[in-house]
Amino acid sequence: MRLVAGLAALAALGAAGAQAATSSAPSSSSSVAVSTTLAPGKAHEACMGLSAGDKRRWYWKSDAPVDFTIHYHDNGTMRDLVTRNAMRGDGGTFTAQNPGAYCWTWRASKPAKLEGRIETP
C-alpha cells in the first residue's frame, strides 16, 4: 500500500516537472528530484549531507528492473543501509543514524527510465 501511495505521489510530482539530480556531491538540499535514463551498468546517485536524526521521504519508479541502495560514507568506507534488487519502484522514509554523506543510488543491467524524489517529510 505504501508503494502504491508513493508511486501516485511520484506521478503527481513528475507532472509538475521534476528536474534531474545530476550531481553525486553532498548537498544540504531538503528536496531532490531524479529524472534520468540509466545506461546499462552505470550508476546514478543523488547524495546529500544529513545530520543524525534527519529524515527523508523517498519514492522512485522505473520502466525496467533496477538495483537500488541507500548508503552512507563513513571515513572512506561505504556502508549499505537499504538494498533493493531488480525492482521497478520503491519508497519509504529514511532516518540518518549518524551525520555524514548519504547517497541514493540506482543501477540497471539494461536501459531504464527512472523518476523519483527525495524530500523532507
C-alpha positions in Angstrom: 0.0 0.0 0.0 2.9 2.4 0.8 4.4 1.7 -2.6 1.1 2.5 -4.4 0.7 5.8 -2.5 4.4 6.6 -3.2 4.0 6.0 -6.9 0.9 8.1 -7.1 2.7 10.9 -5.4 5.6 10.5 -7.7 3.4 10.7 -10.8 2.0 14.0 -9.5 5.5 15.3 -8.9 6.5 14.2 -12.4 3.6 16.1 -13.9 4.8 19.2 -12.0 8.1 19.0 -13.9 10.7 17.2 -11.8 14.3 18.1 -12.6 17.2 15.6 -12.9 19.6 15.1 -10.0 22.9 15.1 -11.8 25.5 15.6 -9.0 26.9 13.0 -6.6 28.4 15.7 -4.4 26.8 16.0 -0.9 24.1 18.6 -0.7 22.2 20.0 2.2 19.1 20.5 -0.1 15.9 19.3 1.5 14.4 18.0 -1.8 16.0 16.3 -4.8 14.1 15.3 -7.9 15.5 12.4 -10.0 14.7 12.1 -13.7 17.2 10.2 -15.9 17.7 7.2 -18.1 20.1 4.7 -16.7 22.7 3.3 -19.1 23.4 -0.4 -18.7 25.9 -1.0 -15.8 26.1 2.8 -15.0 25.0 4.2 -11.6 23.1 7.3 -10.9 23.5 8.9 -7.4 21.6 11.5 -5.5 23.7 12.4 -2.4 23.3 14.8 0.4 24.7 15.6 3.8 22.5 14.7 6.7 22.7 15.2 10.4 21.8 12.4 12.9 18.0 12.2 13.1 17.4 13.9 9.8 14.6 12.2 7.8 14.0 11.9 4.1 10.9 10.5 2.4 11.8 8.8 -1.0 9.9 7.4 -3.9 11.0 6.1 -7.3 9.8 4.2 -10.3 11.4 2.7 -13.4 10.3 1.1 -16.6 12.8 -1.8 -16.1 14.2 -3.6 -13.1 16.7 -1.5 -11.2 19.1 -2.3 -8.3 18.8 0.4 -5.6 20.7 1.3 -2.4 20.9 4.0 0.2 24.4 4.1 1.5 26.5 6.1 4.0 30.1 7.2 3.6 31.9 6.6 6.9 35.6 7.6 7.0 36.2 6.3 3.5 34.1 3.2 3.9 30.7 2.8 2.1 28.0 1.2 4.2 24.8 0.0 2.5 21.8 0.7 4.7 18.9 -0.1 2.3 19.2 -2.5 -0.6 16.6 -3.5 -3.2 17.4 -5.7 -6.2 15.6 -5.9 -9.6 12.7 -3.7 -8.6 10.6 -1.3 -10.7 9.8 1.1 -7.8 10.0 1.6 -4.1 9.6 4.2 -1.4 9.8 4.9 2.3 11.2 7.1 5.0 14.8 7.0 5.9 16.3 8.4 9.2 20.0 9.1 9.4 21.6 7.5 12.5 24.9 9.4 12.1 25.9 12.8 10.5 27.5 12.4 7.1 27.1 11.9 3.3 24.2 9.7 2.3 23.6 8.6 -1.3 20.5 7.1 -3.0 21.9 5.0 -5.9 20.3 3.3 -8.8 21.9 0.8 -11.3 20.3 -1.2 -14.1 21.6 -4.0 -16.4 19.6 -2.6 -19.4 18.4 0.9 -20.2 15.9 2.1 -17.7 13.9 5.3 -17.4 13.9 6.5 -13.8 11.8 9.0 -12.0 12.0 9.7 -8.3 12.1 12.2 -5.4 13.9 12.5 -2.1 12.3 15.1 0.3 12.0 16.3 3.8 8.8 14.8 5.3 
